[in-house]
Amino acid sequence: MRRKIVAGNWKMNGSRGLVENLVGYVRSELPSLDNGVEAVIIPPALYIGDVTSLAGAQIAVGVQNVARWDSGAYTGEVSAAMARDCGCRYALVGHSERRQLFAETDAVVAEKVTQLLSQGVVAIVCVGETLAEREAGQAEEVVATQVRKGLGNVSGSEWQKIVVAYEPVWAIGTGKTATSSDAQAMHQSIRSVLSDMGAPAEAISLLYGGSVKADNAAALFAEPDIDGGLIGGASLVATDFMSICQAMPAGPER
């Protein structure tokens, strides 16, 4: 069965004040939900310890990026082992900003996935097409290639530690979002690709990201292949993040 996940990616935003106010609020409100959602907060690495100390058992903590290497002379990098040691249960891999701004390729994504799996950390692997690729009719092909190459080294029970987040690049931080039916179509395509790869596709959680807000979350989460969201700007506002968590339909895991 698939987990229902709402993960907040703070990107390069945050402060100790935000940690205290937002994490405290979310922790106090989550027990009132009966929809089985798992809330994940993914702050900048400097605040992981602060978030972890306040999160309790109700909130999972993630890291925004990890290194391709397990240790060594790589100044400024954070290893998967360090992330696990600091209490991270999740890690983002292959976010479009990492791909675009830091030239991370599918091969690099695959290396980072391997590092995370070796440490038992769940990899949230981000995939998505640009507006030009979508307008050229290449969206499904681009995303399928990212899935196949980024997850090409995963096998057997390792799939239990994989989550895929579909984030159309043109909808990240722009206020634009795919329609729920468009998002569903891509999620269904991703699940088909995973099945072709020999993965237990029906057991892997797929998240939608790209300007998810309280007013569109319910429609997105109602789609059969969308198991939650990777939230950007709205995850920095406690009430907005909780509203998105509340938008997850009640009932058993899918």
C-alpha positions as CSV (number, residue, x, y, z in Angstrom):
1,M,0.0,0.0,0.0
2,R,1.2,3.5,-0.8
3,R,1.9,6.2,1.9
4,K,0.1,9.5,1.7
5,I,2.8,12.2,2.0
6,V,2.8,16.0,2.2
7,A,6.4,17.2,2.2
8,G,7.4,20.9,2.7
9,N,10.6,22.0,0.8
10,W,11.7,25.2,2.4
11,K,14.5,25.7,-0.1
12,M,16.9,28.5,1.0
13,N,14.4,30.1,3.4
14,G,14.0,29.8,7.1
15,S,15.1,31.0,10.5
16,R,15.0,29.6,14.1
17,G,11.9,31.7,14.6
18,L,10.2,30.0,11.6
19,V,11.2,26.6,12.9
20,E,9.8,27.3,16.3
21,N,6.5,28.7,15.1
22,L,5.8,26.4,12.2
23,V,7.0,23.1,13.5
24,G,5.3,23.7,16.8
25,Y,2.0,24.6,15.1
26,V,2.1,21.6,12.8
27,R,3.0,19.2,15.6
28,S,0.1,20.4,17.6
29,E,-2.4,20.2,14.8
30,L,-1.5,16.9,13.1
31,P,-3.1,14.6,15.8
32,S,-6.5,16.0,14.8
33,L,-6.2,14.7,11.3
34,D,-7.7,11.3,10.5
35,N,-6.6,10.9,6.9
36,G,-3.3,9.1,7.5
37,V,-1.1,11.7,6.0
38,E,2.6,11.8,6.7
39,A,3.9,15.3,7.1
40,V,7.6,15.8,6.2
41,I,9.5,19.1,6.7
42,I,12.6,19.6,4.6
43,P,14.5,22.7,5.9
44,P,17.9,24.0,4.9
45,A,20.6,21.7,6.4
46,L,21.6,24.2,9.1
47,Y,18.1,23.9,10.6
48,I,17.7,20.2,10.5
49,G,18.7,19.8,14.2
50,D,16.3,22.5,15.3
51,V,13.4,20.9,13.3
52,T,14.3,17.5,14.6
53,S,14.3,18.6,18.2
54,L,10.7,19.9,17.9
55,A,9.2,17.5,15.4
56,G,8.5,14.6,17.7
57,A,7.1,11.4,16.3
58,Q,4.4,13.2,14.3
59,I,6.7,14.9,11.8
60,A,9.3,13.4,9.6
61,V,12.4,15.4,8.7
62,G,14.3,15.5,5.4
63,V,17.4,17.1,3.8
64,Q,17.3,19.0,0.6
65,N,20.3,17.5,-1.0
66,V,23.1,15.0,-0.4
67,A,26.6,14.3,-1.9
68,R,27.4,11.7,-4.5
69,W,30.2,10.5,-2.2
70,D,30.1,8.8,1.2
71,S,32.8,10.9,2.8
72,G,36.1,12.8,2.1
73,A,37.5,16.1,1.0
74,Y,34.3,17.6,-0.4
75,T,34.0,21.0,1.4
76,G,30.5,22.1,1.8
77,E,28.9,18.7,1.0
78,V,26.6,16.7,3.3
79,S,26.7,12.9,3.0
80,A,23.7,10.5,3.2
81,A,25.2,9.0,6.4
82,M,25.3,12.5,8.0
83,A,21.7,13.1,7.1
84,R,20.7,9.8,8.7
85,D,22.8,10.5,11.7
86,C,21.0,13.8,12.2
87,G,17.6,12.2,12.1
88,C,16.6,12.6,8.5
89,R,14.2,10.0,7.2
90,Y,13.9,11.6,3.7
91,A,16.1,13.4,1.2
92,L,15.3,15.3,-2.0
93,V,17.2,14.2,-5.1
94,G,17.2,15.7,-8.5
95,H,15.2,18.8,-7.8
96,S,14.9,20.9,-11.0
97,E,16.8,23.7,-9.3
98,R,19.7,21.3,-8.7
99,R,19.5,20.2,-12.3
100,Q,19.3,23.7,-13.7
101,L,21.5,25.8,-11.4
102,F,24.1,23.1,-10.5
103,A,24.1,21.1,-13.7
104,E,23.2,17.8,-12.0
105,T,22.5,15.1,-14.5
106,D,20.5,11.9,-14.3
107,A,23.8,10.0,-13.7
108,V,24.5,12.2,-10.7
109,V,20.9,11.7,-9.4
110,A,21.5,7.9,-9.7
111,E,24.6,8.2,-7.6
112,K,22.9,10.1,-4.9
113,V,20.0,7.6,-4.8
114,T,22.5,4.9,-4.3
115,Q,24.1,6.8,-1.4
116,L,20.7,7.3,0.3
117,L,19.6,3.7,-0.2
118,S,22.9,2.5,1.4
119,Q,21.9,4.5,4.5
120,G,18.3,3.5,4.6
121,V,17.1,7.1,3.9
122,V,14.0,7.5,1.6
123,A,14.9,9.2,-1.6
124,I,12.3,11.6,-3.0
125,V,13.4,11.7,-6.6
126,C,12.2,14.8,-8.5
127,V,11.4,14.7,-12.2
128,G,9.8,17.1,-14.6
129,E,9.8,18.8,-17.9
130,T,10.3,22.4,-19.0
131,L,7.6,24.4,-20.7
132,A,9.5,24.1,-24.0
133,E,9.6,20.4,-23.7
134,R,5.9,20.2,-22.9
135,E,4.9,22.5,-25.8
136,A,7.1,20.3,-28.1
137,G,5.1,17.2,-27.0
138,Q,8.1,15.7,-25.3
139,A,6.9,15.9,-21.7
140,E,6.3,12.1,-21.1
141,E,9.4,11.1,-22.9
142,V,11.6,13.6,-20.9
143,V,10.1,12.5,-17.6
144,A,10.3,8.8,-18.5
145,T,14.0,9.2,-19.2
146,Q,14.6,10.9,-15.9
147,V,12.9,8.1,-14.1
148,R,14.7,5.3,-15.9
149,K,18.1,6.8,-15.6
150,G,17.8,8.2,-12.1
151,L,16.4,5.0,-10.7
152,G,18.2,2.6,-12.9
153,N,20.3,1.1,-10.1
154,V,17.4,0.4,-7.7
155,S,16.3,-3.2,-7.3
156,G,14.5,-5.6,-5.0
157,S,13.5,-4.3,-1.5
158,E,15.2,-1.0,-2.2
159,W,12.1,0.2,-4.0
160,Q,10.5,0.5,-0.6
161,K,12.7,3.6,0.0
162,I,11.8,5.3,-3.2
163,V,9.2,8.1,-3.7
164,V,8.9,10.0,-7.0
165,A,7.9,13.6,-7.1
166,Y,6.6,15.0,-10.4
167,E,7.3,18.7,-10.7
168,P,6.7,20.4,-14.0
169,V,9.5,22.9,-14.1
170,W,7.2,25.6,-15.6
171,A,5.0,25.4,-12.5
172,I,7.6,25.7,-9.8
173,G,7.3,29.0,-8.0
174,T,5.4,30.6,-10.9
175,G,1.9,30.4,-9.5
176,K,1.0,28.1,-12.4
177,T,0.0,24.6,-11.8
178,A,-0.9,21.6,-14.0
179,T,-4.6,20.8,-14.0
180,S,-5.5,17.8,-11.8
181,S,-6.2,15.8,-14.9
182,D,-2.9,16.7,-16.6
183,A,-1.0,15.9,-13.4
184,Q,-2.9,12.6,-13.1
185,A,-2.0,11.7,-16.7
186,M,1.7,12.2,-16.0
187,H,1.6,10.3,-12.7
188,Q,-0.1,7.4,-14.5
189,S,2.7,7.5,-17.1
190,I,5.4,7.5,-14.4
191,R,3.7,4.5,-12.7
192,S,3.7,2.7,-16.1
193,V,7.4,3.4,-16.5
194,L,8.2,2.1,-13.1
195,S,6.2,-1.1,-13.8
196,D,8.2,-1.6,-17.0
197,M,11.4,-1.3,-14.9
198,G,10.3,-4.2,-12.8
199,A,9.5,-2.0,-9.8
200,P,6.5,-2.6,-7.5
201,A,4.8,0.4,-9.2
202,E,1.5,0.2,-7.3
203,A,3.3,0.4,-4.0
204,I,5.4,3.5,-4.8
205,S,4.1,6.8,-3.6
206,L,4.0,9.5,-6.3
207,L,3.8,13.2,-5.3
208,Y,2.9,16.2,-7.3
209,G,4.8,19.5,-6.9
210,G,4.5,22.8,-8.6
211,S,2.6,25.6,-6.9
212,V,0.5,23.3,-4.8
213,K,-1.7,25.5,-2.5
214,A,-4.6,25.0,-0.1
215,D,-7.1,25.9,-2.8
216,N,-5.9,23.3,-5.4
217,A,-4.6,20.5,-3.2
218,A,-7.9,18.7,-2.7
219,A,-8.5,18.3,-6.5
220,L,-4.9,17.1,-7.0
221,F,-5.0,14.6,-4.1
222,A,-8.3,13.2,-5.3
223,E,-6.7,11.8,-8.4
224,P,-6.0,8.0,-8.1
225,D,-2.2,8.1,-8.9
226,I,-1.4,11.3,-6.9
227,D,-0.4,10.2,-3.3
228,G,0.5,13.6,-1.9
229,G,2.5,16.7,-2.6
230,L,5.9,18.3,-2.5
231,I,5.2,21.8,-1.4
232,G,7.3,24.9,-1.9
233,G,6.2,28.4,-0.9
234,A,3.1,27.3,0.9
235,S,5.2,25.1,3.3
236,L,6.6,28.3,4.8
237,V,3.2,29.3,6.2
238,A,2.0,27.1,9.0
239,T,-1.7,27.4,8.3
240,D,-1.3,26.9,4.6
241,F,0.9,23.8,5.1
242,M,-1.7,22.4,7.5
243,S,-4.5,23.1,5.1
244,I,-2.7,21.1,2.4
245,C,-2.3,18.2,4.9
246,Q,-6.0,18.4,5.7
247,A,-6.8,18.3,1.9
248,M,-5.6,14.7,1.7
249,P,-8.7,12.4,1.4
250,A,-9.4,10.2,4.4
251,G,-9.4,6.5,4.2
252,P,-6.8,3.7,4.0
253,E,-3.5,3.9,2.2
254,R,-3.9,3.4,-1.5
